Amino acid sequence: MISRRDFLAAGTALASLLAAGGAGFAQAVDTGKLTEAELLRFGTPGTFTILHLTDIHAQLMPLYFREPSVNLGVGAARGLPPHLTDGAFLDYFKLRPGTRDAYAMTAQDFTALARAYGRMGGADRMARLVKAIRAERGADKVLVLDGGDGLQGSWSALQTKGEDMVKVFSALGLDAMVGHWEFTYGADRMMALKETAPFAFLAQNVRSIEWQEPVFDAARMFEKGGARVAVIGQAFPRTPISNPRWMIPDWEFGIREEDMQKQVDAARADGADAVVVLSHNGFDVDRKMASRVSGIDVILTGHTHDAMPAVVEVGKTLLVATGSHGKFISRLDLDAKDGKVTGYRFQLIPVFSDAITPDPEMEKLVAQVRAPYAAALAREVGRTDSLLYRRGNFNGTFDDMICDALLKERDAEIALSPGFRWGGTLLPGDPITFEAIANATAITYPACYRNTMTGRQLKDVLEDVADNIFHPDPYFQGGGDMVRVGGVGYAIDVSKGVGQRISGLTFLKTGKPVEADKSYTVAGWASVAQNVEGPPIWDVVERYVADTRTVTVTPNSAVKVTGA
């Protein structure tokens, strides 16, 4: 970690590039030095304040996280935020290249800017900001909400089955959360965590299959700043498809648009001054829901890890996207009374770790929950010569490394790795610690399978995943990224329909087309089937990195994209 002094020096050196007053960010002042006070500067407050965090994926420590350079929109979302990256993103939001805005929110010049601005996030830094805003406004005017994927994604979270993050969220003063990856701890564990947590776990769209009864509370009314604020929870609607159904066999999910309308209407009838949907639908799904469900003032969106420095307005509904991994906290102040919202102010607060003093109480708690695993997490397995990142619709160099590990350690011809979006970024020259590996692989169904698959079956898998991502109707999208491949290449036309997007499947070892009726040895992990046999993925990757010692990954050019 660079020192605070070095961080401020970097800020001074880059001061000439920093823009004044970019959309939503508290920009550096004349000195060019970034301070907590600048991050917290907001202006005239509203009736009450919402602080939104989402998709932290149990990351308690500051990290690097590179945003995607490819994030394609299809259908009505084509060319619209959040489906803009790098220069197009900066142009749309009127932000300058080379600034901390560009570093935090794009992949442009990432390595150089990361070395200048340092890591982001960290539970102790987030706690510092949340406490400062509470102190400024008064706790009776602040609502802290988490959009899901908070209890999963790290080694300590896996080992404690989410208990470490419940402790952290409790100390943060969380009021409510929703879920997605939380459900992969299983139904019994999820209910146990819900019962012990001092905050609400909301999900209007989860029902028992047999009785069609709600599994969780749908909504909760909060009194903040003299206003009645209804918060309605929306869990990830495709959980039993994207994740193992056998872990939650008695629950069903879905978008449940009609039920959402009923919840909004009930909240209004109960005297709500503001109706807030705390959602893990994904941005495009929430954008469609906002156009079809009336009476929602705010949708705090999650799942797709989008970070945007301004709200998106859909009719009278505000959509807020807060990113992931603890890089940002969204602050939304609403003026609300007499049953309606009359104004708002928004700020996306970047959590620049080296500019924020750690909160001592949270720092102590984080050290305590990590202590049993600290030695294992710090173990250096190897090093990287390449930038290892994960985000992107088709490729990520960290995923390419995982595929290389599967090919070598499982003696396979083809490797498949899921398009998960969580896990930190490593800069060239960084050590590859066990923690870095675990942060990209720590799931409850980690077995690495090895089986055979025909060329036709492989194409069917790719077509199925592609339709899940690029279906033009957001309600049929899962909001993920394409499965990563090793040993093969292909072309994809994202403008085509189901079953027609994938072509040119090539077996890279020979350079010849993949044969439809020929069987190939395939290794992969994170199968949603039950009783899959094989070593856990973190062991496979650790063996590969330990044998390789210094990892070099050439960006994958075997996937050709058209129709974008």
C-alpha positions as CSV (number, residue, x, y, z in Angstrom):
1,M,0.0,0.0,0.0
2,I,1.3,3.4,-0.9
3,S,1.7,5.8,2.0
4,R,-0.7,8.7,2.7
5,R,2.2,11.1,1.9
6,D,2.9,9.4,-1.4
7,F,-0.8,9.5,-2.2
8,L,-1.1,13.2,-1.6
9,A,2.0,13.8,-3.6
10,A,0.5,11.8,-6.5
11,G,-2.6,14.0,-6.2
12,T,-0.5,17.1,-6.5
13,A,1.4,15.8,-9.5
14,L,-1.9,15.1,-11.3
15,A,-3.6,18.3,-10.2
16,S,-3.4,19.8,-13.6
17,L,-5.5,17.0,-15.0
18,L,-8.2,17.1,-12.4
19,A,-11.5,18.5,-13.5
20,A,-13.5,20.8,-11.2
21,G,-17.0,19.7,-10.4
22,G,-17.4,16.5,-12.5
23,A,-20.8,14.8,-12.4
24,G,-21.4,13.6,-8.9
25,F,-17.8,13.5,-7.6
26,A,-16.3,15.8,-5.0
27,Q,-13.4,16.9,-7.0
28,A,-9.9,17.9,-5.7
29,V,-9.6,21.6,-4.8
30,D,-6.8,24.0,-5.8
31,T,-4.1,22.1,-3.9
32,G,-4.8,18.9,-5.8
33,K,-4.8,17.0,-2.5
34,L,-7.7,14.6,-1.9
35,T,-9.1,14.7,1.7
36,E,-11.9,13.1,3.6
37,A,-13.6,16.5,3.8
38,E,-13.7,16.7,0.0
39,L,-15.1,13.2,-0.4
40,L,-17.8,14.1,2.1
41,R,-18.7,17.6,0.8
42,F,-22.3,17.5,-0.3
43,G,-24.1,20.8,-0.2
44,T,-27.7,21.3,1.1
45,P,-29.0,18.1,2.6
46,G,-32.5,16.8,2.1
47,T,-35.2,15.6,4.4
48,F,-33.3,12.3,4.9
49,T,-30.2,10.6,3.5
50,I,-29.9,7.1,1.9
51,L,-26.4,5.5,1.9
52,H,-26.3,2.7,-0.5
53,L,-23.6,0.0,-0.9
54,T,-23.8,-3.2,-2.9
55,D,-21.9,-6.2,-4.3
56,I,-19.1,-5.9,-1.7
57,H,-18.5,-9.6,-2.0
58,A,-17.2,-9.8,1.5
59,Q,-14.1,-7.7,0.7
60,L,-13.0,-6.3,4.0
61,M,-9.6,-5.0,2.9
62,P,-8.7,-2.2,0.4
63,L,-8.0,-3.6,-3.1
64,Y,-7.6,-2.8,-6.8
65,F,-10.6,-3.5,-9.0
66,R,-10.5,-2.7,-12.7
67,E,-13.8,-1.9,-14.3
68,P,-14.7,-3.5,-17.7
69,S,-13.4,-2.3,-21.0
70,V,-16.2,-4.3,-22.7
71,N,-19.8,-4.0,-21.4
72,L,-22.2,-4.4,-24.3
73,G,-25.9,-3.4,-24.2
74,V,-28.4,-4.9,-26.5
75,G,-32.0,-4.0,-27.5
76,A,-33.2,-0.8,-26.0
77,A,-30.1,-0.6,-23.7
78,R,-27.6,-0.5,-26.6
79,G,-25.3,2.5,-26.3
80,L,-26.8,3.7,-23.0
81,P,-25.3,3.7,-19.5
82,P,-24.2,1.5,-18.0
83,H,-23.1,0.0,-21.3
84,L,-20.4,2.6,-22.0
85,T,-16.8,2.1,-21.1
86,D,-13.5,4.0,-21.2
87,G,-13.5,7.0,-23.5
88,A,-17.2,6.7,-24.2
89,F,-18.0,6.6,-20.5
90,L,-15.9,9.6,-19.8
91,D,-17.4,11.6,-22.7
92,Y,-20.9,10.8,-21.6
93,F,-20.4,11.9,-18.1
94,K,-18.1,14.8,-19.0
95,L,-15.1,13.4,-17.1
96,R,-11.4,13.9,-18.0
97,P,-9.0,11.1,-18.7
98,G,-6.2,10.7,-16.2
99,T,-8.2,11.8,-13.3
100,R,-9.2,9.8,-10.2
101,D,-12.7,9.7,-11.8
102,A,-11.3,7.9,-14.8
103,Y,-9.3,5.5,-12.5
104,A,-12.2,4.7,-10.3
105,M,-14.8,4.1,-13.0
106,T,-13.0,2.9,-16.2
107,A,-10.3,0.6,-17.3
108,Q,-8.5,3.4,-19.2
109,D,-4.8,3.6,-18.2
110,F,-5.6,1.5,-15.2
111,T,-2.2,0.3,-14.2
112,A,-0.6,3.8,-14.2
113,L,-3.5,5.4,-12.4
114,A,-3.7,2.6,-9.9
115,R,-0.1,3.2,-8.9
116,A,-0.9,6.9,-8.5
117,Y,-4.2,6.7,-6.6
118,G,-3.8,3.4,-4.8
119,R,-6.4,0.9,-3.6
120,M,-10.0,1.5,-3.0
121,G,-12.6,0.2,-0.5
122,G,-12.0,-1.4,2.9
123,A,-14.6,-1.9,5.6
124,D,-12.8,0.4,8.0
125,R,-12.7,3.2,5.4
126,M,-16.4,2.7,4.6
127,A,-17.2,2.9,8.3
128,R,-15.3,6.1,8.6
129,L,-17.4,7.7,5.9
130,V,-20.7,6.3,7.1
131,K,-20.0,7.5,10.7
132,A,-19.0,10.9,9.4
133,I,-22.3,11.3,7.5
134,R,-24.3,10.1,10.4
135,A,-22.6,12.6,12.7
136,E,-23.2,15.4,10.3
137,R,-26.9,14.6,9.7
138,G,-28.0,12.8,12.8
139,A,-28.7,9.0,12.9
140,D,-32.4,9.7,12.8
141,K,-32.0,11.1,9.2
142,V,-29.7,8.4,7.7
143,L,-30.8,5.1,6.2
144,V,-28.0,2.6,5.3
145,L,-28.9,-0.1,2.8
146,D,-27.0,-3.0,1.1
147,G,-28.0,-4.3,-2.2
148,G,-26.8,-7.9,-1.8
149,D,-23.8,-10.1,-2.6
150,G,-22.3,-8.8,0.6
151,L,-21.9,-12.0,2.6
152,Q,-20.0,-14.0,0.0
153,G,-16.7,-13.7,-1.9
154,S,-13.8,-14.0,0.5
155,W,-12.1,-16.8,2.4
156,S,-13.2,-15.7,5.8
157,A,-16.8,-15.4,4.6
158,L,-16.7,-18.9,3.2
159,Q,-15.2,-20.4,6.3
160,T,-17.7,-18.6,8.6
161,K,-20.6,-19.0,6.2
162,G,-21.2,-15.3,6.1
163,E,-21.0,-14.7,9.9
164,D,-18.0,-12.4,9.6
165,M,-19.9,-10.1,7.2
166,V,-23.0,-10.1,9.4
167,K,-20.7,-8.8,12.2
168,V,-19.3,-6.1,9.9
169,F,-22.6,-5.0,8.6
170,S,-24.0,-4.9,12.2
171,A,-21.1,-2.7,13.3
172,L,-21.7,-0.5,10.2
173,G,-25.2,0.1,11.4
174,L,-26.9,-1.5,8.3
175,D,-30.7,-1.1,8.3
176,A,-31.6,-3.6,5.6
177,M,-30.2,-5.8,2.8
178,V,-31.3,-8.1,0.0
179,G,-29.6,-11.2,-1.4
180,H,-28.2,-13.4,-4.2
181,W,-24.9,-15.2,-3.5
182,E,-26.0,-15.3,0.2
183,F,-28.4,-18.1,-0.8
184,T,-25.5,-20.3,-1.8
185,Y,-24.9,-21.0,1.9
186,G,-28.1,-22.9,1.8
187,A,-31.6,-22.3,3.0
188,D,-31.0,-23.3,6.6
189,R,-27.9,-21.1,6.9
190,M,-29.6,-18.2,5.3
191,M,-32.5,-18.3,7.7
192,A,-30.1,-18.6,10.7
193,L,-28.1,-15.6,9.5
194,K,-31.4,-13.6,9.1
195,E,-32.5,-14.5,12.6
196,T,-29.3,-13.3,14.3
197,A,-28.7,-10.2,12.2
198,P,-29.9,-6.9,13.8
199,F,-30.8,-5.5,10.3
200,A,-33.7,-6.5,8.0
201,F,-33.3,-9.1,5.2
202,L,-36.0,-8.2,2.6
203,A,-37.2,-10.1,-0.4
204,Q,-40.7,-9.6,-1.8
205,N,-40.1,-12.0,-4.6
206,V,-39.1,-15.2,-2.7
207,R,-41.9,-17.8,-2.0
208,S,-42.1,-21.3,-0.6
209,I,-42.9,-23.6,-3.5
210,E,-45.4,-25.8,-1.7
211,W,-47.5,-23.1,0.0
212,Q,-46.6,-19.9,-2.0
213,E,-46.0,-18.1,1.2
214,P,-43.4,-15.3,1.6
215,V,-40.1,-16.6,2.9
216,F,-38.8,-13.2,3.9
217,D,-40.4,-9.8,4.8
218,A,-41.2,-8.0,1.6
219,A,-40.8,-4.5,3.0
220,R,-40.1,-2.3,6.0
221,M,-41.2,1.2,6.9
222,F,-38.6,3.5,8.4
223,E,-39.0,6.9,10.0
224,K,-36.2,9.2,8.9
225,G,-36.1,13.0,9.2
226,G,-39.8,13.0,9.9
227,A,-40.6,11.2,6.6
228,R,-42.0,7.7,6.3
229,V,-39.7,5.7,4.0
230,A,-40.9,2.3,2.6
231,V,-38.0,0.0,1.6
232,I,-39.1,-3.0,-0.6
233,G,-36.6,-5.8,-1.1
234,Q,-36.0,-7.6,-4.4
235,A,-33.6,-10.6,-4.4
236,F,-31.9,-11.8,-7.5
237,P,-34.8,-13.3,-9.5
238,R,-32.8,-16.0,-11.3
239,T,-31.0,-17.5,-8.3
240,P,-32.1,-21.1,-8.8
241,I,-30.9,-20.9,-12.4
242,S,-27.6,-19.2,-12.0
243,N,-26.8,-21.0,-8.7
244,P,-27.5,-24.5,-7.4
245,R,-31.2,-25.2,-7.1
246,W,-30.5,-28.0,-4.6
247,M,-29.2,-25.5,-2.0
248,I,-32.6,-23.8,-1.9
249,P,-34.9,-26.7,-3.0
250,D,-38.1,-25.3,-1.4
251,W,-38.0,-21.7,-2.6
252,E,-38.8,-20.1,-5.9
253,F,-37.9,-16.6,-7.0
254,G,-38.7,-14.6,-10.2
255,I,-39.2,-10.9,-10.9
256,R,-42.8,-10.8,-9.8
257,E,-43.6,-7.5,-11.3
258,E,-47.3,-7.6,-10.3
259,D,-46.4,-8.4,-6.7
260,M,-44.0,-5.5,-6.7
261,Q,-46.8,-3.2,-7.8
262,K,-48.9,-4.5,-4.9
263,Q,-46.1,-3.8,-2.5
264,V,-45.7,-0.2,-3.8
265,D,-49.4,0.4,-3.6
266,A,-49.6,-1.0,0.0
267,A,-46.7,1.3,1.0
268,R,-48.5,4.3,-0.4
269,A,-51.7,3.3,1.4
270,D,-49.7,3.0,4.6
271,G,-48.6,6.6,4.3
272,A,-45.2,6.3,2.7
273,D,-43.6,9.7,1.8
274,A,-41.0,7.8,-0.3
275,V,-40.9,4.3,-1.8
276,V,-37.5,2.8,-2.3
277,V,-36.8,-0.5,-4.0
278,L,-33.6,-2.2,-2.7
279,S,-32.9,-4.4,-5.7
280,H,-30.5,-7.1,-6.9
281,N,-32.2,-7.4,-10.3
282,G,-29.4,-5.9,-12.4
283,F,-29.5,-2.5,-14.0
284,D,-31.3,-3.3,-17.2
285,V,-33.9,-5.3,-15.4
286,D,-34.5,-2.5,-13.0
287,R,-34.7,0.1,-15.8
288,K,-37.5,-2.0,-17.4
289,M,-39.2,-2.5,-14.0
290,A,-39.1,1.3,-13.4
291,S,-41.0,1.8,-16.7
292,R,-43.7,-0.7,-15.8
293,V,-44.3,-0.4,-12.0
294,S,-45.7,3.0,-11.0
295,G,-45.1,4.8,-7.7
296,I,-41.5,3.9,-7.1
297,D,-39.4,6.9,-6.2
298,V,-35.9,5.2,-6.1
299,I,-34.5,1.9,-7.2
300,L,-31.1,1.2,-5.6
301,T,-29.8,-1.3,-8.2
302,G,-27.2,-4.0,-7.8
303,H,-25.9,-7.3,-9.2
304,T,-24.3,-6.0,-12.4
305,H,-21.6,-4.0,-10.6
306,D,-22.2,-0.8,-12.5
307,A,-20.9,2.4,-11.0
308,M,-22.2,5.7,-12.4
309,P,-21.6,9.2,-11.1
310,A,-25.2,10.3,-11.8
311,V,-28.7,8.8,-11.4
312,V,-30.7,7.6,-14.4
313,E,-34.2,8.9,-14.4
314,V,-36.9,6.6,-15.8
315,G,-40.1,8.6,-15.7
316,K,-40.4,9.7,-12.0
317,T,-38.1,6.9,-10.8
318,L,-34.4,7.4,-9.9
319,L,-32.0,4.6,-10.6
320,V,-28.8,4.5,-8.5
321,A,-25.8,2.3,-9.4
322,T,-23.1,2.1,-6.8
323,G,-20.5,-0.3,-8.3
324,S,-18.9,-3.1,-6.3
325,H,-16.2,-4.4,-3.9
326,G,-16.6,-1.4,-1.6
327,K,-15.2,1.0,-4.1
328,F,-18.1,3.5,-3.7
329,I,-20.8,4.6,-1.4
330,S,-23.8,6.3,-2.9
331,R,-25.4,9.2,-1.0
332,L,-28.9,10.2,-2.1
333,D,-30.7,12.9,-0.2
334,L,-34.5,13.1,-0.8
335,D,-36.8,16.0,-0.1
336,A,-40.0,14.2,0.9
337,K,-43.3,15.0,2.6
338,D,-47.0,14.7,2.2
339,G,-46.6,11.4,0.4
340,K,-44.3,12.5,-2.4
341,V,-40.6,13.2,-3.2
342,T,-40.1,16.8,-4.4
343,G,-36.3,16.9,-5.0
344,Y,-33.1,15.0,-4.7
345,R,-29.3,15.4,-4.6
346,F,-26.9,12.6,-5.4
347,Q,-23.2,11.9,-4.9
348,L,-21.2,8.8,-5.7
349,I,-18.5,8.8,-3.1
350,P,-15.3,7.0,-4.2
351,V,-13.6,5.2,-1.3
352,F,-10.0,6.1,-1.9
353,S,-8.3,4.0,0.8
354,D,-5.1,6.1,1.2
355,A,-7.1,9.3,1.6
356,I,-9.3,8.1,4.4
357,T,-8.4,7.5,8.0
358,P,-9.5,4.0,9.1
359,D,-12.2,3.8,11.7
360,P,-10.5,2.2,14.7
361,E,-13.5,0.2,15.8
362,M,-14.1,-1.4,12.4
363,E,-10.3,-1.8,11.9
364,K,-10.2,-3.9,15.1
365,L,-13.3,-5.9,14.1
366,V,-11.9,-6.7,10.7
367,A,-8.6,-7.9,12.2
368,Q,-10.5,-10.1,14.6
369,V,-12.6,-11.8,12.0
370,R,-9.6,-12.3,9.7
371,A,-7.2,-13.5,12.4
372,P,-7.9,-17.2,12.2
373,Y,-7.1,-17.2,8.5
374,A,-4.4,-14.4,8.4
375,A,-1.4,-16.7,7.9
376,A,-3.0,-18.6,5.0
377,L,-4.3,-15.5,3.3
378,A,-0.9,-13.8,3.4
379,R,0.9,-16.8,1.9
380,E,2.6,-15.9,-1.3
381,V,2.1,-18.5,-4.0
382,G,3.7,-16.8,-6.9
383,R,3.9,-13.5,-8.7
384,T,2.4,-11.9,-11.8
385,D,4.1,-10.1,-14.7
386,S,0.7,-9.2,-16.1
387,L,-2.3,-7.2,-15.0
388,L,-4.7,-9.8,-13.7
389,Y,-8.3,-8.5,-13.8
390,R,-11.7,-10.1,-14.1
391,R,-14.4,-7.8,-15.5
392,G,-15.5,-7.8,-19.1
393,N,-18.3,-9.5,-21.1
394,F,-16.0,-12.1,-22.7
395,N,-12.5,-12.2,-21.2
396,G,-10.5,-11.4,-18.1
397,T,-6.8,-12.2,-17.6
398,F,-7.4,-13.6,-14.1
399,D,-10.0,-15.9,-15.7
400,D,-7.5,-16.8,-18.4
401,M,-5.1,-17.8,-15.7
402,I,-7.8,-20.0,-14.1
403,C,-8.5,-21.6,-17.5
404,D,-4.7,-22.3,-18.0
405,A,-4.7,-23.9,-14.5
406,L,-7.7,-26.1,-15.5
407,L,-6.0,-27.2,-18.7
408,K,-2.7,-28.1,-17.1
409,E,-3.7,-29.4,-13.7
410,R,-6.7,-31.4,-14.9
411,D,-5.1,-32.6,-18.1
412,A,-7.9,-31.2,-20.3
413,E,-8.2,-30.1,-23.9
414,I,-10.8,-27.4,-23.2
415,A,-11.5,-25.3,-20.0
416,L,-14.6,-23.6,-19.0
417,S,-14.7,-21.0,-16.2
418,P,-17.8,-19.1,-15.1
419,G,-18.1,-15.4,-15.9
420,F,-18.2,-14.3,-12.3
421,R,-17.5,-10.6,-11.8
422,W,-16.1,-10.7,-8.2
423,G,-12.5,-10.8,-7.2
424,G,-9.8,-8.2,-7.0
425,T,-7.2,-7.0,-9.6
426,L,-3.5,-7.6,-9.4
427,L,-1.0,-5.1,-10.9
428,P,2.1,-6.3,-12.8
429,G,4.8,-7.3,-10.3
430,D,2.3,-8.0,-7.5
431,P,2.5,-11.2,-5.4
432,I,-0.2,-13.7,-6.1
433,T,-1.3,-14.6,-2.5
434,F,-3.7,-17.3,-1.5
435,E,-6.1,-14.5,-0.6
436,A,-6.0,-13.2,-4.2
437,I,-6.8,-16.7,-5.4
438,A,-9.6,-17.2,-2.8
439,N,-11.1,-13.8,-3.6
440,A,-11.9,-15.1,-7.1
441,T,-12.9,-18.6,-6.2
442,A,-14.3,-18.9,-2.7
443,I,-17.7,-20.5,-3.3
444,T,-19.6,-23.3,-1.6
445,Y,-19.6,-25.5,-4.7
446,P,-16.0,-25.3,-5.9
447,A,-15.4,-28.8,-7.3
448,C,-13.4,-29.0,-10.5
449,Y,-15.0,-31.5,-12.8
450,R,-13.4,-33.4,-15.7
451,N,-15.5,-35.0,-18.3
452,T,-16.1,-35.3,-22.0
453,M,-18.2,-33.0,-24.2
454,T,-19.0,-33.1,-27.9
455,G,-18.4,-30.1,-30.1
456,R,-22.2,-29.8,-30.4
457,Q,-22.7,-29.8,-26.7
458,L,-20.0,-27.2,-26.3
459,K,-21.7,-24.9,-28.8
460,D,-25.0,-25.4,-27.0
461,V,-23.5,-24.3,-23.7
462,L,-22.0,-21.2,-25.2
463,E,-25.3,-20.4,-27.0
464,D,-27.3,-20.8,-23.7
465,V,-25.0,-18.5,-21.8
466,A,-25.0,-15.9,-24.6
467,D,-28.8,-15.8,-24.6
468,N,-28.7,-15.3,-20.9
469,I,-26.6,-12.2,-21.4
470,F,-27.6,-10.8,-24.7
471,H,-31.3,-11.5,-24.9
472,P,-32.9,-8.2,-26.0
473,D,-35.6,-8.4,-23.3
474,P,-33.9,-7.6,-19.9
475,Y,-36.4,-9.8,-18.1
476,F,-34.8,-12.8,-19.8
477,Q,-31.3,-11.7,-18.9
478,G,-29.2,-13.0,-16.0
479,G,-26.9,-10.1,-16.0
480,G,-23.6,-12.0,-16.0
481,D,-20.7,-12.3,-18.4
482,M,-19.8,-15.0,-20.9
483,V,-18.3,-18.3,-19.7
484,R,-14.5,-18.0,-20.1
485,V,-12.9,-20.6,-22.3
486,G,-9.5,-22.1,-22.6
487,G,-8.2,-24.2,-25.5
488,V,-10.9,-23.0,-27.9
489,G,-11.9,-19.8,-29.7
490,Y,-15.2,-18.7,-31.3
491,A,-17.0,-15.8,-32.9
492,I,-20.1,-14.3,-31.4
493,D,-22.7,-12.0,-33.0
494,V,-24.6,-10.4,-30.1
495,S,-27.2,-9.1,-32.5
496,K,-28.5,-12.5,-33.5
497,G,-31.2,-14.6,-31.8
498,V,-31.2,-17.6,-29.6
499,G,-29.0,-20.5,-31.0
500,Q,-27.5,-18.3,-33.7
501,R,-24.9,-16.2,-32.0
502,I,-21.9,-18.6,-31.8
503,S,-19.9,-19.6,-34.9
504,G,-16.3,-20.5,-35.8
505,L,-15.6,-22.7,-32.9
506,T,-11.9,-23.5,-33.2
507,F,-9.7,-26.0,-31.3
508,L,-6.7,-23.8,-30.7
509,K,-4.2,-26.7,-30.2
510,T,-4.6,-27.7,-33.9
511,G,-6.2,-24.6,-35.4
512,K,-8.9,-26.7,-36.8
513,P,-12.7,-26.3,-36.4
514,V,-14.3,-28.0,-33.4
515,E,-16.1,-31.1,-34.7
516,A,-19.7,-31.4,-33.7
517,D,-19.7,-35.1,-33.2
518,K,-16.2,-35.4,-31.7
519,S,-15.7,-35.7,-27.9
520,Y,-13.2,-33.4,-26.1
521,T,-11.9,-33.6,-22.6
522,V,-13.3,-30.6,-20.7
523,A,-12.4,-29.3,-17.3
524,G,-14.4,-26.7,-15.4
525,W,-15.8,-25.6,-12.0
526,A,-18.9,-24.2,-10.3
527,S,-21.3,-26.7,-11.8
528,V,-24.8,-26.2,-10.4
529,A,-25.3,-30.0,-10.4
530,Q,-25.2,-31.8,-7.0
531,N,-22.4,-34.2,-5.9
532,V,-19.9,-33.1,-8.5
533,E,-16.5,-34.7,-7.8
534,G,-13.1,-33.0,-8.1
535,P,-10.6,-30.9,-6.2
536,P,-11.6,-27.4,-5.2
537,I,-10.8,-24.7,-7.7
538,W,-8.5,-22.8,-5.3
539,D,-6.3,-25.9,-4.9
540,V,-6.1,-26.3,-8.7
541,V,-5.1,-22.6,-9.2
542,E,-2.7,-22.6,-6.3
543,R,-0.8,-25.6,-7.7
544,Y,-0.6,-24.0,-11.1
545,V,0.7,-20.7,-9.8
546,A,3.2,-22.4,-7.5
547,D,4.6,-24.5,-10.4
548,T,4.6,-21.5,-12.7
549,R,6.0,-19.1,-10.1
550,T,5.8,-16.0,-12.4
551,V,2.5,-15.8,-14.3
552,T,2.4,-14.1,-17.7
553,V,-1.0,-13.9,-19.4
554,T,-1.4,-12.6,-22.9
555,P,-4.9,-11.0,-23.3
556,N,-7.2,-13.5,-25.0
557,S,-7.8,-12.7,-28.6
558,A,-9.6,-16.0,-29.5
559,V,-13.1,-14.5,-29.0
560,K,-14.3,-12.4,-31.9
561,V,-17.2,-10.1,-31.3
562,T,-19.6,-8.7,-33.9
563,G,-23.0,-7.1,-33.9
564,A,-22.2,-4.8,-31.1
